[in-house]
Amino acid sequence: MKKHNYSAGPCILPQEVFEKSAQAILNFNNSDLSILEISHRSKDFVAVMEEARALVLELLGLEGKGYQALFLHGGASLEFLMVPYNLMKVDGKAAYLDTGTWANNAIKEAKHFGETLVVASSKEQNYNHIPKGYTVPADANYFHCTSNNTIFGTQMKSFPELDLPIVCDMSSDIFSRSLDFSKFDLIYAGAQKNMGPAGATLVVVKETLLGKTGRTIPSMLDYEKHIKAESMYNTPAVFPIYASLLTLQWLKNLGGIPAIEKINEAKAHLLYTEIDRNPLFKGTAAIEDRSNMNATFLLTHPEHQETFDTMWKAAGISGLPGHRSVGGYRASMYNALPMESVQVLVDVMQALEKAV
Ligand SMILES: *Cc1c(COP(=O)(O)O)cnc(C)c1O
């Protein structure tokens, strides 16, 4: 029996993506070749890359709006430095919102390139909320934020209205909810949370943003070079990109972001209702900021840990322990996690209440 997979990343993908990916490893597009052994310049793979790039823009509602979608390497973590390299002017500065470990890592990398202002931080409260009411200096080259804080279970429900470019790390909630994506000038995400397996990194960038820093940028770190090469400046991550395409197709067939958003809201509502109701559990994130993707919670009586752990494991649940910086539990409810899996967890939480 397949596990109820709550892993924070890499994580669950749609079952049909696993099946079609497995088929493509054996025989891709009836070519009698595996997708693992074909050239990235072959007609069949060029078509995969083109469709994946186009589908990203279509699903985000960004077609024909001056954006380019790229599949790069190095994870979201390499974007932490590619963003300032490509957007921070020589002698310029950038503004960052510090909402968690990943935001903090992005800040560390930006400091290599110039003045990096942290406009607000929730670090003192162990990142249990999203700071609000901050001001962003008008002369910053861009504002950087993290839409969903995978480790701390918080999610930005709104974004500041600014007259400067907005850059967002959407690694753990891209394609999960409707937003006006055209408010963002650059979006990036490691594939391995809502889009595909590890190994590909999505970057969606407004082309007019680029080429203005006065810096010389090494080729592999230069978004303009990757755009010019149609995301094939070097050998792309062929298989992760193919599996990402399958996930994007799955999402489109489901009805796109508006359809998955409804399901995600229902899943989060079901679990948070139980966390709030059940006296044995408490959430760690401020209610108005809590994430629909990663729900973080603790036992109110830690002595029940062994019993609870035994119970959820027996129910076929996997990947529930929290990140070490929060403790407790983290239920990652990415797009592909079915409602039934959330019901199984809620049933176990209720069974614990009866058992102790
Ligand atoms: C997982 C994650 C990262 C790190 O991604 P890598 O692809 O491993 O570099 C960065 N930001 C957020 C929000 C994440 O969830």
The ligand as an SDF file (V2000), in Angstrom:
LIG
                    3D

 15 15  0  0  0  0  0  0  0  0999 V2000
   13.3360   23.8230   -0.1290 C   0  0  0  0  0  0  0  0  0  0  0  0
   13.4450   25.2960   -0.2070 C   0  0  0  0  0  0  0  0  0  0  0  0
   14.6130   25.9320   -0.6430 C   0  0  0  0  0  0  0  0  0  0  0  0
   15.8740   25.1840   -0.9850 C   0  0  0  0  0  0  0  0  0  0  0  0
   15.7510   24.6060   -2.1930 O   0  0  0  0  0  0  0  0  0  0  0  0
   17.0010   23.8510   -2.9070 P   0  0  0  0  0  0  0  0  0  0  0  0
   16.3920   23.5390   -4.2300 O   0  0  0  0  0  0  0  0  0  0  0  0
   17.3060   22.6650   -2.0680 O   0  0  0  0  0  0  0  0  0  0  0  0
   18.1250   24.7940   -2.9870 O   0  0  0  0  0  0  0  0  0  0  0  0
   14.6020   27.3110   -0.7590 C   0  0  0  0  0  0  0  0  0  0  0  0
   13.5100   28.0250   -0.4400 N   0  0  0  0  0  0  0  0  0  0  0  0
   12.3710   27.4470    0.0110 C   0  0  0  0  0  0  0  0  0  0  0  0
   11.1980   28.2930    0.3510 C   0  0  0  0  0  0  0  0  0  0  0  0
   12.3120   26.0720    0.1400 C   0  0  0  0  0  0  0  0  0  0  0  0
   11.1770   25.4870    0.5660 O   0  0  0  0  0  0  0  0  0  0  0  0
  1  2  1  0
  2  3  1  0
  2 14  2  0
  3  4  1  0
  3 10  2  0
  4  5  1  0
  5  6  1  0
  6  7  2  0
  6  8  1  0
  6  9  1  0
 10 11  1  0
 11 12  2  0
 12 13  1  0
 12 14  1  0
 14 15  1  0
M  END
$$$$
